[in-house]
Structure formats: C-alpha cells, structure tokens
Amino acid sequence: MAADDATIPPEAERVMATRAGAHTIEVASSHVAMISYPVETADLIIAAAS
C-alpha cells in the first residue's frame, strides 16, 4: 500500500486489497512503491510465494 499515492487514493487501494483478500504492507511512498521500497517489495513477494 502506497500511503502517499496521488494516482490511486490509499483508501481505494485498501478497499481493493480487502476485497481481493490480499496480504499487504503499507509504506510511505508514492504510486511506485516497488521502486522506493525494493527490499520491502521483495520480502512481500517472497512471503507470498512461500
């Protein structure tokens, strides 16, 4: 979850993630959190694949 996303409002992201049953983390980032937080992104992907 990109807490500072100006493209998709964070509340909308939360609603979509909940509806999808997604496991998420929230970071203080803009729309491209995977670039600003690569370690956190990789850790989340690894956890999902396990």
C-alpha positions as CSV (number, residue, x, y, z in Angstrom):
1,M,0.0,0.0,0.0
2,A,1.4,3.3,-1.0
3,A,0.3,5.7,1.7
4,D,1.2,8.8,-0.3
5,D,-0.2,7.7,-3.6
6,A,-1.6,10.6,-5.6
7,T,-2.7,8.3,-8.5
8,I,-4.9,5.9,-6.6
9,P,-6.2,7.1,-3.3
10,P,-4.8,5.0,-0.5
11,E,-8.3,4.3,0.9
12,A,-9.3,2.9,-2.5
13,E,-6.2,0.7,-2.5
14,R,-7.2,-0.6,0.9
15,V,-10.7,-1.4,-0.2
16,M,-9.5,-3.2,-3.4
17,A,-6.9,-5.2,-1.3
18,T,-9.5,-6.2,1.2
19,R,-12.0,-7.2,-1.5
20,A,-9.2,-9.3,-3.1
21,G,-8.2,-10.9,0.2
22,A,-4.7,-9.6,-0.3
23,H,-2.0,-9.6,2.4
24,T,-0.4,-6.1,2.2
25,I,2.1,-3.9,3.9
26,E,1.9,-0.1,3.9
27,V,4.8,2.2,3.1
28,A,5.2,6.0,3.0
29,S,5.6,6.1,-0.8
30,S,4.1,7.4,-4.0
31,H,2.5,5.3,-6.7
32,V,5.6,3.3,-7.5
33,A,6.3,1.8,-4.0
34,M,8.3,-1.1,-5.6
35,I,11.0,1.4,-6.7
36,S,11.1,3.4,-3.5
37,Y,10.9,0.3,-1.2
38,P,12.6,-2.6,-3.2
39,V,13.5,-4.7,-0.1
40,E,10.0,-4.5,1.4
41,T,8.5,-5.4,-2.0
42,A,10.9,-8.4,-2.4
43,D,10.1,-9.6,1.1
44,L,6.4,-9.4,0.5
45,I,6.7,-11.3,-2.8
46,I,8.9,-14.0,-1.1
47,A,6.4,-14.3,1.7
48,A,3.6,-14.7,-0.8
49,A,5.5,-17.4,-2.7
50,S,6.3,-19.4,0.4
